[in-house]
Amino acid sequence: MEKEQIISNTYYDLGGFSSVKNTLEQARKKEPSIKYQDVKTWFGLSTAGFWLRFWRHWGFLPENVTEK
């Protein structure tokens, strides 16, 4: 599983929305190579990117839909 997917699963599996720090700690349990910058990059996407990730995570959008 790629880092972005692990971070996404971790963020949404923590019983709600979480901080960068908590997401990083939990994601590293699944994939120790995940760095702080990986999580910050994932969090740092625009608001539109947030909703794309949210809907894609729950299976409502195909992978080929991207933020423009």
C-alpha positions in Angstrom: 0.0 0.0 0.0 1.4 3.4 -0.9 2.1 6.0 1.8 -0.7 8.4 0.8 -3.3 5.5 1.2 -1.9 4.6 4.6 -2.0 8.2 5.8 -5.6 8.5 4.5 -6.7 5.3 6.1 -5.1 6.3 9.4 -6.6 9.8 9.3 -10.1 8.6 8.7 -9.8 5.5 11.0 -9.0 7.4 14.2 -12.7 8.0 15.0 -12.9 11.3 13.3 -10.4 13.9 12.1 -7.0 14.0 13.7 -3.9 16.1 14.0 -0.8 15.8 11.9 1.1 14.5 15.0 -1.5 11.8 15.8 -1.9 10.7 12.2 1.9 10.5 11.8 2.3 8.3 15.0 -0.5 5.9 13.9 0.6 5.8 10.3 4.2 4.9 11.3 2.9 1.9 13.1 1.7 0.6 9.7 4.6 1.9 7.7 7.7 3.1 9.5 9.1 4.9 6.4 6.4 7.5 6.6 7.9 10.9 7.4 6.5 14.0 9.0 6.7 15.8 5.6 4.6 13.0 4.0 1.8 13.7 6.4 2.2 17.5 6.2 2.0 17.2 2.4 -1.1 15.1 2.6 -2.7 17.6 5.1 -1.5 20.6 3.1 -3.6 20.0 0.0 -6.3 22.6 -0.8 -9.8 22.4 0.5 -10.9 20.9 -2.8 -8.2 18.3 -2.4 -9.5 17.5 1.1 -12.9 16.7 -0.3 -11.5 14.7 -3.2 -9.5 12.6 -0.7 -12.5 12.2 1.6 -14.9 11.0 -1.1 -12.3 8.8 -2.8 -11.4 7.3 0.6 -15.0 6.2 1.1 -15.3 4.9 -2.5 -17.5 7.6 -4.1 -14.9 8.8 -6.6 -12.7 6.8 -9.0 -8.9 7.2 -8.7 -8.7 9.1 -12.1 -10.5 12.1 -10.7 -7.9 14.7 -9.7 -7.7 18.2 -8.2 -7.2 21.0 -10.8 
